[in-house]
Amino acid sequence: MARIEPDSIMGHAAPLGEGETVVAEFRADRLAYWRGHLILAVVLGAAAGLFLVWQGNPYPVAGPSGAAIAIFARAAFLASEALTEVWRLTERRLLGPGGRAIPRAQIREARPFLGAVQVTTTTGDRHLIKYQADPAATAARILGGR
């Protein structure tokens, strides 16, 4: 399978500050990644099939088949990049891919969102920690000890 090499912008994590230690790491979960894509393929495949039935197409099975093939081909191609994302929590900051660094004092909310965790800052910025095995536990860990 094709492997995407990380680019120079998104392919690096923010460096730790002086005296800063990692409290927790949040890595993308392979099972959550494939589960999300399976759900997407089923929902969009059903929608495509219903649309073709509504249009009077004599081969409505082409919709779900095409949707499933396209979604799984995309998922297989992007897996090498998506599954390497790592977010790190320190006692002072939440560090993400692409050099993102969010001071813990600025985190207003962290909530589970469809297999991911949406982190909202006091300035209104939103960050998505994708493909978490237990999004509720990840959100609780980020909000704990602030």
N, CA, C and O atoms as a MOPAC input file, in Angstrom:
PM7 MOZYME 1SCF
protein

 N      0.84200 1    -1.17800 1     0.00000 1
 C      0.00000 1     0.00000 1     0.00000 1
 C      0.88200 1     1.23400 1     0.00000 1
 O      1.99600 1     1.21100 1     0.52300 1
 N      0.38700 1     2.30200 1    -0.58300 1
 C      1.12800 1     3.55100 1    -0.66000 1
 C      1.33200 1     4.14300 1     0.73400 1
 O      0.46700 1     4.02400 1     1.60200 1
 N      2.45100 1     4.76200 1     0.93100 1
 C      2.74500 1     5.41800 1     2.20400 1
 C      2.97400 1     6.89300 1     1.92700 1
 O      3.77400 1     7.25700 1     1.06500 1
 N      2.27300 1     7.73000 1     2.65800 1
 C      2.41900 1     9.17000 1     2.51100 1
 C      3.49600 1     9.62800 1     3.48900 1
 O      3.41800 1     9.34400 1     4.68400 1
 N      4.48200 1    10.32200 1     2.98700 1
 C      5.52100 1    10.87700 1     3.85700 1
 C      5.01500 1    12.19300 1     4.43500 1
 O      4.49100 1    13.02700 1     3.69700 1
 N      5.16400 1    12.39400 1     5.75200 1
 C      4.70800 1    13.64600 1     6.35800 1
 C      5.43100 1    14.84900 1     5.75000 1
 O      6.62400 1    14.79300 1     5.45500 1
 N      4.69100 1    15.91900 1     5.57200 1
 C      5.31200 1    17.11000 1     5.01300 1
 C      6.04300 1    17.89100 1     6.10500 1
 O      5.95700 1    17.55700 1     7.28700 1
 N      6.75600 1    18.92600 1     5.69600 1
 C      7.58100 1    19.67300 1     6.63200 1
 C      6.75800 1    20.52500 1     7.59300 1
 O      7.27400 1    20.94000 1     8.63000 1
 N      5.49900 1    20.79400 1     7.27800 1
 C      4.67000 1    21.62300 1     8.15300 1
 C      3.91200 1    20.76300 1     9.15500 1
 O      4.00100 1    20.99800 1    10.36100 1
 N      3.16800 1    19.77000 1     8.67500 1
 C      2.34900 1    18.94800 1     9.55700 1
 C      3.09600 1    17.75800 1    10.14700 1
 O      2.60000 1    17.11700 1    11.07400 1
 N      4.26600 1    17.45900 1     9.63100 1
 C      4.96700 1    16.25000 1    10.02500 1
 C      5.77200 1    16.34200 1    11.30200 1
 O      6.49100 1    15.39800 1    11.62900 1
 N      5.68200 1    17.42900 1    12.03200 1
 C      6.45900 1    17.52600 1    13.25900 1
 C      5.58100 1    17.98700 1    14.41900 1
 O      4.59100 1    18.69300 1    14.23000 1
 N      5.96000 1    17.58200 1    15.58800 1
 C      5.22700 1    17.99000 1    16.79500 1
 C      5.89600 1    19.22300 1    17.39300 1
 O      7.06700 1    19.50100 1    17.13700 1
 N      5.13300 1    19.94500 1    18.18400 1
 C      5.69500 1    21.09800 1    18.87800 1
 C      6.70100 1    20.60000 1    19.91100 1
 O      6.45600 1    19.60000 1    20.58600 1
 N      7.82700 1    21.28900 1    20.03700 1
 C      8.84300 1    20.85100 1    20.99600 1
 C      8.41700 1    21.13500 1    22.43700 1
 O      7.62700 1    22.04100 1    22.70300 1
 N      8.95200 1    20.35300 1    23.33900 1
 C      8.70400 1    20.57600 1    24.76500 1
 C      9.46100 1    21.81200 1    25.22600 1
 O     10.55300 1    22.10300 1    24.73800 1
 N      8.86500 1    22.53800 1    26.17600 1
 C      9.52500 1    23.69900 1    26.74800 1
 C     10.51100 1    23.29200 1    27.82300 1
 O     10.59700 1    22.12000 1    28.19100 1
 N     11.23700 1    24.24200 1    28.31200 1
 C     12.22500 1    24.00400 1    29.37000 1
 C     11.53700 1    23.46200 1    30.61700 1
 O     10.63900 1    24.10500 1    31.16100 1
 N     11.95200 1    22.28800 1    31.06800 1
 C     11.40300 1    21.68000 1    32.27400 1
 C     10.01400 1    21.07600 1    32.10700 1
 O      9.39100 1    20.67800 1    33.09100 1
 N      9.53300 1    21.00700 1    30.90000 1
 C      8.19000 1    20.48300 1    30.62700 1
 C      8.25700 1    18.97100 1    30.42700 1
 O      9.15500 1    18.47700 1    29.74500 1
 N      7.33100 1    18.24300 1    31.00700 1
 C      7.30100 1    16.78500 1    30.83800 1
 C      5.94100 1    16.36300 1    30.30700 1
 O      4.92700 1    17.01300 1    30.56300 1
 N      5.93700 1    15.26500 1    29.56500 1
 C      4.70200 1    14.74300 1    28.98000 1
 C      3.93600 1    13.96600 1    30.05000 1
 O      4.47200 1    13.05200 1    30.67700 1
 N      2.67000 1    14.34700 1    30.24700 1
 C      1.79200 1    13.68800 1    31.21300 1
 C      1.01400 1    12.55800 1    30.54700 1
 O      0.80200 1    11.50200 1    31.14300 1
 N      0.58600 1    12.79300 1    29.28900 1
 C     -0.19300 1    11.79600 1    28.54700 1
 C      0.00200 1    12.01100 1    27.05100 1
 O      0.26000 1    13.12400 1    26.59300 1
 N     -0.12700 1    10.92200 1    26.30400 1
 C     -0.09700 1    10.98200 1    24.84500 1
 C     -1.39900 1    10.42300 1    24.31000 1
 O     -1.92700 1     9.44000 1    24.83000 1
 N     -1.91200 1    11.05500 1    23.27200 1
 C     -3.15000 1    10.61100 1    22.64000 1
 C     -2.83100 1    10.27100 1    21.18300 1
 O     -2.69000 1    11.15600 1    20.33900 1
 N     -2.72400 1     8.98700 1    20.91500 1
 C     -2.40600 1     8.49600 1    19.57500 1
 C     -3.68800 1     8.07700 1    18.86200 1
 O     -4.66600 1     7.67700 1    19.49300 1
 N     -3.66200 1     8.17700 1    17.54800 1
 C     -4.79500 1     7.71600 1    16.74900 1
 C     -4.90700 1     6.19500 1    16.88700 1
 O     -3.90500 1     5.48200 1    16.82200 1
 N     -6.12800 1     5.71000 1    17.07700 1
 C     -6.38600 1     4.28700 1    17.25100 1
 C     -6.80400 1     3.67900 1    15.90700 1
 O     -7.72800 1     4.16500 1    15.25400 1
 N     -6.11300 1     2.61700 1    15.50900 1
 C     -6.37800 1     1.96800 1    14.21300 1
 C     -7.81700 1     1.44700 1    14.12500 1
 O     -8.46200 1     1.60800 1    13.08900 1
 N     -8.32400 1     0.83200 1    15.18300 1
 C     -9.68600 1     0.29700 1    15.16600 1
 C    -10.71500 1     1.42300 1    15.02800 1
 O    -11.68200 1     1.29000 1    14.27800 1
 N    -10.51000 1     2.52600 1    15.74700 1
 C    -11.43000 1     3.66700 1    15.63700 1
 C    -11.38700 1     4.25500 1    14.22400 1
 O    -12.41400 1     4.67900 1    13.69300 1
 N    -10.20900 1     4.27800 1    13.62600 1
 C    -10.05700 1     4.78900 1    12.25900 1
 C    -10.89100 1     3.96300 1    11.27300 1
 O    -11.65900 1     4.51500 1    10.48500 1
 N    -10.73200 1     2.64500 1    11.32500 1
 C    -11.45300 1     1.78800 1    10.38600 1
 C    -12.93900 1     1.72100 1    10.71700 1
 O    -13.75900 1     1.61400 1     9.80500 1
 N    -13.30800 1     1.77900 1    11.99300 1
 C    -14.71700 1     1.78600 1    12.37800 1
 C    -15.41400 1     3.03400 1    11.82200 1
 O    -16.52400 1     2.95000 1    11.29600 1
 N    -14.76300 1     4.17300 1    11.94200 1
 C    -15.32400 1     5.41800 1    11.41200 1
 C    -15.53700 1     5.36200 1     9.91000 1
 O    -16.54900 1     5.84200 1     9.40000 1
 N    -14.58500 1     4.77600 1     9.20800 1
 C    -14.72700 1     4.66300 1     7.75700 1
 C    -15.78600 1     3.63200 1     7.36300 1
 O    -16.46100 1     3.79900 1     6.34800 1
 N    -15.93300 1     2.57800 1     8.14900 1
 C    -16.99100 1     1.59300 1     7.88300 1
 C    -18.36800 1     2.23600 1     8.04400 1
 O    -19.25300 1     2.03200 1     7.21300 1
 N    -18.54400 1     3.00700 1     9.10700 1
 C    -19.82200 1     3.70000 1     9.32200 1
 C    -20.08900 1     4.67300 1     8.17100 1
 O    -21.20800 1     4.75500 1     7.66500 1
 N    -19.06000 1     5.40300 1     7.76800 1
 C    -19.20200 1     6.33600 1     6.64700 1
 C    -19.59800 1     5.60800 1     5.36800 1
 O    -20.46200 1     6.08100 1     4.63000 1
 N    -18.97400 1     4.46200 1     5.09800 1
 C    -19.28800 1     3.69400 1     3.89100 1
 C    -20.71600 1     3.16800 1     3.92000 1
 O    -21.40200 1     3.18900 1     2.89800 1
 N    -21.17200 1     2.69900 1     5.07500 1
 C    -22.54000 1     2.17500 1     5.17800 1
 C    -23.56100 1     3.28700 1     4.97500 1
 O    -24.51300 1     3.12600 1     4.21100 1
 N    -23.36800 1     4.40900 1     5.65300 1
 C    -24.33500 1     5.51600 1     5.56100 1
 C    -24.35900 1     6.10000 1     4.14600 1
 O    -25.42700 1     6.27400 1     3.55900 1
 N    -23.18700 1     6.39800 1     3.60900 1
 C    -23.15600 1     6.98700 1     2.26500 1
 C    -23.54900 1     5.97600 1     1.19100 1
 O    -24.14300 1     6.34700 1     0.17800 1
 N    -23.22500 1     4.71400 1     1.40400 1
 C    -23.64400 1     3.68000 1     0.45200 1
 C    -25.15700 1     3.54400 1     0.42100 1
 O    -25.75200 1     3.42900 1    -0.65100 1
 N    -25.78400 1     3.55800 1     1.59800 1
 C    -27.25000 1     3.48800 1     1.65700 1
 C    -27.87100 1     4.70900 1     0.99100 1
 O    -28.85600 1     4.58800 1     0.26200 1
 N    -27.29800 1     5.88700 1     1.24100 1
 C    -27.81900 1     7.11000 1     0.62000 1
 C    -27.67600 1     7.04700 1    -0.90200 1
 O    -28.59000 1     7.43200 1    -1.63000 1
 N    -26.54000 1     6.56500 1    -1.37400 1
 C    -26.33500 1     6.45000 1    -2.82600 1
 C    -27.31000 1     5.44500 1    -3.42900 1
 O    -27.85800 1     5.69500 1    -4.50300 1
 N    -27.53900 1     4.31600 1    -2.76600 1
 C    -28.48000 1     3.31600 1    -3.25900 1
 C    -29.90200 1     3.85400 1    -3.30600 1
 O    -30.61800 1     3.64600 1    -4.28600 1
 N    -30.31600 1     4.55100 1    -2.23900 1
 C    -31.65900 1     5.13900 1    -2.20800 1
 C    -31.82800 1     6.19500 1    -3.29300 1
 O    -32.88700 1     6.29000 1    -3.91500 1
 N    -30.79700 1     6.97900 1    -3.51600 1
 C    -30.86300 1     7.98300 1    -4.57100 1
 C    -31.03900 1     7.32300 1    -5.94000 1
 O    -31.82500 1     7.79400 1    -6.76300 1
 N    -30.31000 1     6.23700 1    -6.18100 1
 C    -30.43700 1     5.55700 1    -7.47000 1
 C    -31.80800 1     4.89900 1    -7.63100 1
 O    -32.35400 1     4.88100 1    -8.73500 1
 N    -32.37100 1     4.35900 1    -6.54700 1
 C    -33.73000 1     3.80600 1    -6.60000 1
 C    -34.71500 1     4.92300 1    -6.91100 1
 O    -35.60400 1     4.75300 1    -7.74500 1
 N    -34.56200 1     6.05700 1    -6.25000 1
 C    -35.44600 1     7.20900 1    -6.46800 1
 C    -35.36600 1     7.69600 1    -7.91000 1
 O    -36.36700 1     8.14100 1    -8.47000 1
 N    -34.19500 1     7.61500 1    -8.50900 1
 C    -34.00500 1     8.03800 1    -9.89400 1
 C    -34.50200 1     6.99600 1   -10.89500 1
 O    -34.58100 1     7.27500 1   -12.09200 1
 N    -34.83700 1     5.79700 1   -10.41300 1
 C    -35.31300 1     4.75000 1   -11.29900 1
 C    -34.19700 1     3.97000 1   -11.98600 1
 O    -34.42900 1     3.33500 1   -13.01400 1
 N    -33.01300 1     4.01100 1   -11.44000 1
 C    -31.87600 1     3.28600 1   -12.01700 1
 C    -32.10900 1     1.78900 1   -11.86600 1
 O    -32.47100 1     1.34200 1   -10.77700 1
 N    -31.91400 1     0.99900 1   -12.91900 1
 C    -32.14200 1    -0.44500 1   -12.81800 1
 C    -31.04800 1    -1.18600 1   -12.03200 1
 O    -31.20200 1    -2.37000 1   -11.73300 1
 N    -29.95900 1    -0.50900 1   -11.69800 1
 C    -28.84900 1    -1.13400 1   -10.95300 1
 C    -28.49400 1    -0.31800 1    -9.71100 1
 O    -27.40500 1     0.25100 1    -9.63700 1
 N    -29.39500 1    -0.25600 1    -8.74200 1
 C    -29.12100 1     0.58300 1    -7.56500 1
 C    -27.99600 1     0.04000 1    -6.67700 1
 O    -27.48900 1     0.76000 1    -5.81600 1
 N    -27.60800 1    -1.20600 1    -6.87500 1
 C    -26.51100 1    -1.76000 1    -6.08300 1
 C    -25.18000 1    -1.08800 1    -6.43200 1
 O    -24.22200 1    -1.18800 1    -5.66600 1
 N    -25.11100 1    -0.42000 1    -7.55400 1
 C    -23.88100 1     0.26500 1    -7.95400 1
 C    -23.54100 1     1.40500 1    -6.99100 1
 O    -22.36500 1     1.70400 1    -6.78100 1
 N    -24.54900 1     2.03700 1    -6.40900 1
 C    -24.31300 1     3.14200 1    -5.47300 1
 C    -23.57900 1     2.70600 1    -4.22100 1
 O    -22.51100 1     3.24000 1    -3.92300 1
 N    -24.12700 1     1.73700 1    -3.46900 1
 C    -23.42300 1     1.28100 1    -2.26800 1
 C    -22.06500 1     0.65900 1    -2.58200 1
 O    -21.10800 1     0.84800 1    -1.83100 1
 N    -21.97700 1    -0.07700 1    -3.67900 1
 C    -20.69900 1    -0.70000 1    -4.04600 1
 C    -19.64300 1     0.35900 1    -4.35600 1
 O    -18.51200 1     0.27900 1    -3.87600 1
 N    -20.01300 1     1.32700 1    -5.14200 1
 C    -19.07500 1     2.39300 1    -5.50700 1
 C    -18.66800 1     3.22600 1    -4.30900 1
 O    -17.50200 1     3.59500 1    -4.16900 1
 N    -19.63300 1     3.52700 1    -3.43800 1
 C    -19.32000 1     4.31000 1    -2.24400 1
 C    -18.35400 1     3.55800 1    -1.33900 1
 O    -17.39400 1     4.13900 1    -0.83300 1
 N    -18.60500 1     2.27700 1    -1.13600 1
 C    -17.74000 1     1.47600 1    -0.26000 1
 C    -16.33000 1     1.37700 1    -0.83800 1
 O    -15.35100 1     1.53200 1    -0.10900 1
 N    -16.22000 1     1.12400 1    -2.12600 1
 C    -14.89500 1     1.00600 1    -2.75000 1
 C    -14.13800 1     2.33200 1    -2.64700 1
 O    -12.95700 1     2.35100 1    -2.30200 1
 N    -14.82000 1     3.43500 1    -2.94500 1
 C    -14.15500 1     4.74300 1    -2.91000 1
 C    -13.70800 1     5.10900 1    -1.49200 1
 O    -12.58600 1     5.57700 1    -1.30000 1
 N    -14.57300 1     4.90100 1    -0.50500 1
 C    -14.24100 1     5.27200 1     0.87200 1
 C    -13.11500 1     4.40700 1     1.41600 1
 O    -12.21100 1     4.92200 1     2.07400 1
 N    -13.14800 1     3.10300 1     1.15700 1
 C    -12.09000 1     2.24100 1     1.66700 1
 C    -10.76400 1     2.44700 1     0.93200 1
 O     -9.70000 1     2.28600 1     1.53000 1
 N    -10.81100 1     2.79700 1    -0.34400 1
 C     -9.57000 1     3.10600 1    -1.06600 1
 C     -8.93300 1     4.36900 1    -0.48600 1
 O     -7.72000 1     4.42700 1    -0.28400 1
 N     -9.76000 1     5.37400 1    -0.22200 1
 C     -9.26800 1     6.61400 1     0.38500 1
 C     -8.71100 1     6.34900 1     1.77000 1
 O     -7.64200 1     6.84900 1     2.12100 1
 N     -9.43700 1     5.55600 1     2.56400 1
 C     -8.99800 1     5.24600 1     3.93300 1
 C     -7.67200 1     4.50000 1     3.92900 1
 O     -6.79400 1     4.79300 1     4.74000 1
 N     -7.52000 1     3.54300 1     3.02800 1
 C     -6.27400 1     2.78000 1     2.96000 1
 C     -5.10300 1     3.67600 1     2.55200 1
 O     -3.99400 1     3.52600 1     3.06500 1
 N     -5.35000 1     4.59600 1     1.63900 1
 C     -4.29200 1     5.49000 1     1.17600 1
 C     -3.86400 1     6.47600 1     2.26300 1
 O     -2.67400 1     6.75300 1     2.41300 1
 N     -4.82500 1     7.00600 1     3.02300 1
 C     -4.52100 1     8.02500 1     4.02600 1
 C     -4.16500 1     7.46300 1     5.40200 1
 O     -3.77000 1     8.22100 1     6.28800 1
 N     -4.29500 1     6.15600 1     5.59600 1
 C     -4.05500 1     5.56100 1     6.92100 1
 C     -2.64600 1     5.83100 1     7.42700 1
 O     -2.46500 1     6.11900 1     8.61100 1
 N     -1.65000 1     5.74600 1     6.56300 1
 C     -0.27100 1     5.93500 1     7.01500 1
 C     -0.03500 1     7.34800 1     7.55300 1
 O      0.83900 1     7.54300 1     8.39800 1
 N     -0.78700 1     8.31900 1     7.08400 1
 C     -0.64500 1     9.68200 1     7.58900 1
 C     -1.54900 1     9.91900 1     8.79700 1
 O     -1.11000 1    10.47800 1     9.80200 1
 N     -2.79800 1     9.50000 1     8.70300 1
 C     -3.75900 1     9.77600 1     9.77200 1
 C     -3.42300 1     9.05800 1    11.06900 1
 O     -3.65400 1     9.59500 1    12.15200 1
 N     -2.88300 1     7.85700 1    10.97200 1
 C     -2.60700 1     7.07600 1    12.18000 1
 C     -1.29000 1     7.44200 1    12.85700 1
 O     -0.94900 1     6.86200 1    13.88800 1
 N     -0.55200 1     8.38500 1    12.30100 1
 C      0.68500 1     8.82500 1    12.94400 1
 C      0.49400 1    10.07800 1    13.78800 1
 O      1.43400 1    10.51300 1    14.45300 1
 N     -0.69700 1    10.66700 1    13.77900 1
 C     -0.93500 1    11.86500 1    14.58300 1
 C     -0.84200 1    11.54000 1    16.06400 1
 O     -1.45000 1    10.58400 1    16.54600 1
 N     -0.07000 1    12.35100 1    16.77400 1
 C      0.07000 1    12.18800 1    18.21900 1
 C     -0.10800 1    13.55300 1    18.87100 1
 O      0.54300 1    14.52700 1    18.49400 1
 N     -0.99100 1    13.60500 1    19.84400 1
 C     -1.15800 1    14.79200 1    20.68100 1
 C     -0.54500 1    14.47400 1    22.03100 1
 O     -0.74100 1    13.38300 1    22.56600 1
 N      0.20300 1    15.42900 1    22.58800 1
 C      0.84400 1    15.23500 1    23.88500 1
 C      0.33400 1    16.27400 1    24.86400 1
 O      0.20400 1    17.45300 1    24.53600 1
 N      0.04900 1    15.81400 1    26.07000 1
 C     -0.41700 1    16.68500 1    27.14400 1
 C      0.70700 1    16.83200 1    28.15100 1
 O      1.23600 1    15.84000 1    28.65300 1
 N      1.06900 1    18.06700 1    28.44400 1
 C      2.05700 1    18.33200 1    29.48400 1
 C      1.34000 1    19.02700 1    30.63600 1
 O      0.13500 1    19.27100 1    30.57300 1
 N      2.08300 1    19.34000 1    31.67700 1
 C      1.45500 1    20.04900 1    32.79700 1
 C      1.08400 1    21.48600 1    32.43200 1
 O      0.31300 1    22.12500 1    33.14700 1
 N      1.63000 1    22.00000 1    31.31700 1
 C      1.35900 1    23.38000 1    30.90700 1
 C      0.59600 1    23.53400 1    29.59800 1
 O     -0.15300 1    24.49500 1    29.42100 1
 N      0.78800 1    22.56800 1    28.66400 1
 C      0.22800 1    22.74700 1    27.31800 1
 C     -0.28700 1    21.43900 1    26.74100 1
 O      0.04500 1    20.35000 1    27.21000 1
 N     -1.11600 1    21.58300 1    25.70000 1
 C     -1.52600 1    20.46600 1    24.85100 1
 C     -0.81600 1    20.68200 1    23.52600 1
 O     -1.02900 1    21.69300 1    22.85700 1
 N      0.03400 1    19.72400 1    23.14500 1
 C      0.85800 1    19.85200 1    21.94700 1
 C      0.34000 1    18.92600 1    20.86200 1
 O      0.13700 1    17.73400 1    21.09300 1
 N      0.12700 1    19.48100 1    19.67900 1
 C     -0.41900 1    18.68400 1    18.59300 1
 C      0.46100 1    18.67800 1    17.37400 1
 O      1.51500 1    19.31500 1    17.35600 1
 N      0.03500 1    17.96100 1    16.34700 1
 C      0.79700 1    17.91300 1    15.09300 1
 C      0.83700 1    19.29700 1    14.43500 1
 O     -0.01600 1    20.14900 1    14.68400 1
 N      1.82200 1    19.48600 1    13.61500 1
 C      1.94300 1    20.76800 1    12.91900 1
 C      2.40800 1    21.88900 1    13.81100 1
 O      2.21800 1    23.06100 1    13.48500 1
 N      3.01900 1    21.54800 1    14.94100 1
 C      3.52100 1    22.57900 1    15.84500 1
 C      2.46100 1    23.26800 1    16.68200 1
 O      2.73900 1    24.29600 1    17.29900 1
 N      1.25200 1    22.72800 1    16.71700 1
 C      0.19200 1    23.35100 1    17.51300 1
 C      0.50400 1    23.22600 1    19.00300 1
 O      0.84200 1    22.14200 1    19.48000 1
 N      0.39100 1    24.31400 1    19.72400 1
 C      0.61200 1    24.33000 1    21.16600 1
 C     -0.48300 1    25.16900 1    21.81600 1
 O     -0.61400 1    26.36100 1    21.53700 1
 N     -1.26600 1    24.53600 1    22.68200 1
 C     -2.38300 1    25.20900 1    23.33500 1
 C     -2.10700 1    25.23400 1    24.83800 1
 O     -2.04600 1    24.17600 1    25.46500 1
 N     -1.93800 1    26.41900 1    25.42800 1
 C     -1.75900 1    26.47500 1    26.87900 1
 C     -2.98600 1    25.89300 1    27.57900 1
 O     -4.11700 1    26.17500 1    27.18300 1
 N     -2.76900 1    25.08500 1    28.61400 1
 C     -3.89700 1    24.43900 1    29.30600 1
 C     -4.85300 1    25.46100 1    29.90900 1
 O     -6.04900 1    25.19700 1    30.02500 1
 N     -4.33500 1    26.62700 1    30.29400 1
 C     -5.19200 1    27.67700 1    30.85800 1
 C     -6.17700 1    28.21300 1    29.81700 1
 O     -7.21300 1    28.77400 1    30.17500 1
 N     -5.85600 1    28.04200 1    28.52700 1
 C     -6.74300 1    28.53200 1    27.46700 1
 C     -7.74800 1    27.48600 1    26.98600 1
 O     -8.58600 1    27.78900 1    26.13700 1
 N     -7.68100 1    26.27000 1    27.50900 1
 C     -8.63100 1    25.24200 1    27.09100 1
 C     -9.93400 1    25.46200 1    27.85100 1
 O     -9.98900 1    25.31900 1    29.07200 1
 N    -10.97700 1    25.81000 1    27.11100 1
 C    -12.28100 1    26.04300 1    27.71700 1
 C    -13.09400 1    24.76700 1    27.80400 1
 O    -13.79800 1    24.53000 1    28.78500 1
 N    -12.98800 1    23.94200 1    26.76000 1
 C    -13.83400 1    22.74900 1    26.69300 1
 C    -13.15400 1    21.66200 1    25.88100 1
 O    -12.47200 1    21.94600 1    24.89600 1
 N    -13.34000 1    20.43100 1    26.29100 1
 C    -12.90600 1    19.26400 1    25.52200 1
 C    -14.06200 1    18.27900 1    25.60200 1
 O    -14.44000 1    17.83700 1    26.68700 1
 N    -14.61600 1    17.94200 1    24.44800 1
 C    -15.78700 1    17.05000 1    24.47700 1
 C    -15.69800 1    16.01100 1    23.37300 1
 O    -15.16600 1    16.27100 1    22.29400 1
 N    -16.23200 1    14.82600 1    23.66400 1
 C    -16.25300 1    13.77300 1    22.63800 1
 C    -17.11500 1    14.20300 1    21.45300 1
 O    -18.16000 1    14.83100 1    21.61900 1
 N    -16.65500 1    13.85400 1    20.26400 1
 C    -17.38600 1    14.22600 1    19.04900 1
 C    -17.13900 1    13.16500 1    17.98700 1
 O    -16.11900 1    13.21000 1    17.29900 1
 N    -18.05700 1    12.21000 1    17.84000 1
 C    -18.00800 1    11.18900 1    16.79200 1
 C    -16.66500 1    10.45100 1    16.72600 1
 O    -16.05500 1    10.39100 1    15.65800 1
 N    -16.20700 1     9.90300 1    17.81500 1
 C    -14.96300 1     9.15500 1    17.81500 1
 C    -13.72100 1    10.01300 1    17.91200 1
 O    -12.60400 1     9.50700 1    17.80300 1
 N    -13.90400 1    11.29800 1    18.11400 1
 C    -12.78900 1    12.23100 1    18.25100 1
 C    -13.05200 1    13.09500 1    19.48500 1
 O    -14.06700 1    12.93500 1    20.16300 1
 N    -12.13200 1    14.00100 1    19.76300 1
 C    -12.30400 1    14.94800 1    20.85400 1
 C    -12.12800 1    16.34100 1    20.27600 1
 O    -11.12000 1    16.63700 1    19.63500 1
 N    -13.12000 1    17.19300 1    20.50900 1
 C    -13.03700 1    18.57200 1    20.04800 1
 C    -12.58300 1    19.42900 1    21.22200 1
 O    -13.24000 1    19.47300 1    22.26200 1
 N    -11.45900 1    20.10600 1    21.04600 1
 C    -10.91200 1    20.98500 1    22.07500 1
 C    -11.19600 1    22.41300 1    21.64600 1
 O    -10.82100 1    22.82200 1    20.54700 1
 N    -11.86200 1    23.17700 1    22.51700 1
 C    -12.19100 1    24.56600 1    22.23600 1
 C    -11.42700 1    25.45100 1    23.21500 1
 O    -11.41100 1    25.19300 1    24.41900 1
 N    -10.79900 1    26.49200 1    22.69000 1
 C    -10.02900 1    27.39600 1    23.53500 1
 C    -10.86900 1    28.60300 1    23.93300 1
 O    -11.96800 1    28.80300 1    23.41600 1
 N    -10.35000 1    29.39600 1    24.84500 1
 C    -11.06600 1    30.59900 1    25.29000 1
 C    -11.16200 1    31.63300 1    24.17800 1
 O    -12.02500 1    32.50900 1    24.22900 1
 N    -10.29200 1    31.54900 1    23.17200 1
 C    -10.34300 1    32.46800 1    22.03500 1
 C    -11.26800 1    31.96800 1    20.92800 1
 O    -11.47300 1    32.65200 1    19.92500 1
 N    -11.82800 1    30.76000 1    21.11600 1
 C    -12.76100 1    30.21500 1    20.14000 1
 C    -12.14000 1    29.27500 1    19.12500 1
 O    -12.85100 1    28.71700 1    18.28900 1
 N    -10.83100 1    29.08900 1    19.17800 1
 C    -10.18700 1    28.13800 1    18.26600 1
 C    -10.63400 1    26.72700 1    18.60600 1
 O    -10.83500 1    26.38800 1    19.77200 1
 N    -10.78800 1    25.90600 1    17.56600 1
 C    -11.18700 1    24.51300 1    17.77200 1
 C    -10.15500 1    23.59000 1    17.14900 1
 O     -9.66900 1    23.82400 1    16.04200 1
 N     -9.83300 1    22.53800 1    17.88500 1
 C     -8.87700 1    21.54200 1    17.42700 1
 C     -9.52400 1    20.17800 1    17.58000 1
 O    -10.26500 1    19.94400 1    18.53500 1
 N     -9.24900 1    19.27600 1    16.64700 1
 C     -9.86000 1    17.95600 1    16.66200 1
 C     -8.78200 1    16.88600 1    16.83600 1
 O     -7.88100 1    16.75100 1    16.00900 1
 N     -8.89400 1    16.13400 1    17.92200 1
 C     -8.00500 1    15.00700 1    18.17000 1
 C     -8.75200 1    13.79000 1    17.64700 1
 O     -9.67100 1    13.28900 1    18.29500 1
 N     -8.35100 1    13.31800 1    16.47100 1
 C     -9.13300 1    12.31700 1    15.74800 1
 C     -8.78800 1    10.88600 1    16.13100 1
 O     -7.70300 1    10.59500 1    16.63600 1
 N     -9.74900 1    10.00100 1    15.87500 1
 C     -9.61000 1     8.54400 1    15.96300 1
 C     -9.16600 1     8.07500 1    17.34800 1
 O     -8.16800 1     7.36700 1    17.47700 1
 N     -9.90300 1     8.46800 1    18.37000 1
 C     -9.59500 1     8.05300 1    19.73500 1
 C    -10.38800 1     6.80700 1    20.10400 1
 O    -11.57000 1     6.69600 1    19.78100 1
 N     -9.73100 1     5.87200 1    20.78100 1
 C    -10.40000 1     4.63500 1    21.20600 1
 C    -11.47900 1     4.93800 1    22.23000 1
 O    -12.54800 1     4.33000 1    22.19800 1
 N    -11.21500 1     5.87100 1    23.14100 1
 C    -12.17700 1     6.25900 1    24.17900 1
 C    -12.20300 1     7.78000 1    24.27300 1
 O    -11.51000 1     8.36300 1    25.10600 1
 N    -13.00700 1     8.42900 1    23.41300 1
 C    -13.01900 1     9.89200 1    23.37800 1
 C    -13.40900 1    10.53700 1    24.71000 1
 O    -12.88600 1    11.59500 1    25.06000 1
 N    -14.31200 1     9.91700 1    25.44400 1
 C    -14.72700 1    10.49800 1    26.72800 1
 C    -13.55800 1    10.50000 1    27.72600 1
 O    -13.37500 1    11.47300 1    28.45800 1
 N    -12.78600 1     9.44100 1    27.75700 1
 C    -11.63000 1     9.36900 1    28.65600 1
 C    -10.55600 1    10.37800 1    28.22900 1
 O     -9.91200 1    10.99100 1    29.08000 1
 N    -10.36100 1    10.55000 1    26.92400 1
 C     -9.39900 1    11.52100 1    26.43500 1
 C     -9.81000 1    12.93600 1    26.83800 1
 O     -8.97600 1    13.71800 1    27.29400 1
 N    -11.08800 1    13.26900 1    26.67400 1
 C    -11.58200 1    14.58800 1    27.04800 1
 C    -11.42700 1    14.82200 1    28.55000 1
 O    -11.01800 1    15.90200 1    28.97700 1
 N    -11.75200 1    13.81300 1    29.34100 1
 C    -11.62600 1    13.93500 1    30.80100 1
 C    -10.16800 1    14.13200 1    31.20600 1
 O     -9.87600 1    14.91500 1    32.11000 1
 N     -9.26300 1    13.43600 1    30.55000 1
 C     -7.82400 1    13.54400 1    30.86400 1
 C     -7.30800 1    14.93600 1    30.53300 1
 O     -6.50300 1    15.49200 1    31.27900 1
 N     -7.76400 1    15.50300 1    29.42100 1
 C     -7.33100 1    16.84600 1    29.02500 1
 C     -7.84200 1    17.88700 1    30.01100 1
 O     -7.11300 1    18.81000 1    30.37300 1
 N     -9.08800 1    17.74500 1    30.44800 1
 C     -9.66600 1    18.72100 1    31.37400 1
 C     -9.23100 1    18.52400 1    32.81000 1
 O     -9.31500 1    19.46000 1    33.60500 1
 N     -8.76900 1    17.34200 1    33.16700 1
 C     -8.34700 1    17.08000 1    34.53500 1
 C     -7.04700 1    17.78700 1    34.87900 1
 O     -6.15600 1    17.92400 1    34.04000 1
 N     -6.95200 1    18.23500 1    36.12500 1
 C     -5.72300 1    18.84800 1    36.60800 1
 C     -5.40300 1    20.20500 1    36.05200 1
 O     -4.24000 1    20.60800 1    36.03600 1
 N     -6.40500 1    20.92100 1    35.59500 1
 C     -6.13600 1    22.28000 1    35.08200 1
 C     -6.05200 1    23.27200 1    36.19600 1
 O     -5.83200 1    24.45800 1    35.95100 1

